[in-house]
């Protein structure tokens, strides 16, 4: 199975936040899961960190590489899919993650219940 981590899930994983569900931890840890990390999430976390709204470990990018996560860039198919989404959610980062999950046929791991309204597979974080 392929799983795309929402930005907050990525951060929770990096800091071992107990908010992350045991099911999500098991799937992210499993060698049988392909874990995708979007550059959109790294961008979002970086922006929030730069604005002082969020603290991240200094080595959080290295943590993702050490955990065999696959980096997912944004391509034209993702952009087109994001543009075509209905106005369920206004956050541009979340909209792109939804589009990427749909195009890449991945389950989105998130705590944002509103994203399920897009009809994509969701795993509650």
C-alpha positions in Angstrom: 0.0 0.0 0.0 1.0 3.6 -0.6 0.4 6.2 2.0 0.9 10.0 1.7 1.5 11.7 5.0 -0.3 15.0 5.7 2.1 17.8 7.0 1.0 17.5 10.6 1.4 13.7 10.5 4.9 14.2 9.2 5.8 16.5 12.1 4.1 14.1 14.6 6.3 11.3 13.3 9.4 13.4 13.5 8.8 14.4 17.2 7.2 11.0 18.2 4.1 12.9 19.2 1.7 10.6 21.1 -1.2 12.1 19.2 -0.3 9.8 16.3 -2.5 6.8 16.4 -1.0 3.3 17.0 -2.5 2.2 13.6 -0.7 5.1 11.8 2.6 4.4 13.6 2.3 0.7 12.6 1.6 1.5 8.9 4.3 4.1 8.7 6.8 1.8 10.3 5.9 -1.2 8.2 8.5 -2.2 5.6 5.5 -3.3 3.5 4.2 0.3 3.3 5.4 2.8 0.7 5.4 6.2 2.5 5.2 9.3 0.4 6.3 12.7 1.7 5.2 15.6 -0.5 7.5 18.6 -1.0 4.3 20.5 -0.3 4.4 19.3 3.3 8.1 20.2 3.7 7.3 23.7 2.2 4.3 24.1 4.6 6.3 23.1 7.7 9.2 25.3 6.6 6.9 28.4 6.1 5.3 27.9 9.5 8.8 27.4 11.1 10.1 30.5 9.5 7.1 32.5 10.8 7.7 31.3 14.3 4.3 29.4 14.3 5.9 26.0 14.6 8.9 24.3 16.0 10.5 21.4 14.2 13.6 19.4 15.1 16.7 20.8 13.4 17.3 17.5 11.7 13.7 16.7 10.6 14.5 16.4 6.9 17.2 13.9 7.7 14.8 11.9 9.8 12.5 11.5 6.8 15.4 10.3 4.6 16.5 7.8 7.4 13.0 6.3 7.4 13.0 5.3 3.7 10.3 7.8 2.8 9.8 8.6 -0.8 9.8 12.2 -1.8 6.9 13.2 -3.9 7.4 16.3 -6.1 4.5 18.3 -7.6 3.9 17.7 -11.3 1.4 18.9 -13.9 -1.1 16.1 -13.2 -1.1 17.1 -9.5 -1.6 20.7 -10.3 -4.5 20.0 -12.7 -6.2 17.7 -10.2 -5.9 20.3 -7.4 -7.4 23.0 -9.7 -10.4 20.7 -10.5 -11.2 19.9 -6.8 -14.5 21.2 -5.4 -14.2 24.0 -2.8 -14.5 21.6 0.2 -11.3 22.9 1.8 -9.6 26.3 1.3 -6.1 25.4 2.5 -3.9 25.2 -0.7 -1.5 22.8 0.9 -4.3 20.4 1.9 -5.8 20.7 -1.6 -2.6 19.8 -3.2 -2.1 16.8 -0.9 -5.6 15.6 -1.7 -4.8 15.9 -5.4 -1.5 14.1 -5.1 -3.1 11.3 -3.1 -5.7 10.9 -5.8 -3.3 11.0 -8.7 -0.8 8.7 -7.0 -3.5 6.3 -5.8 -2.3 6.7 -2.2 -4.2 6.8 1.1 -3.8 10.1 2.8 -2.8 9.8 6.4 -4.4 12.8 8.2 -6.2 13.9 11.3 -8.2 16.4 9.2 -11.6 14.7 8.9 -12.8 17.3 6.3 -10.4 15.9 3.7 -12.5 12.7 3.6 -15.2 14.8 1.9 -13.1 14.6 -1.3 -13.8 10.9 -1.5 -10.2 9.8 -1.4 -9.0 7.0 0.8 -8.1 8.4 4.3 -6.4 6.8 7.2 -7.1 8.7 10.4 -3.9 9.7 12.1 
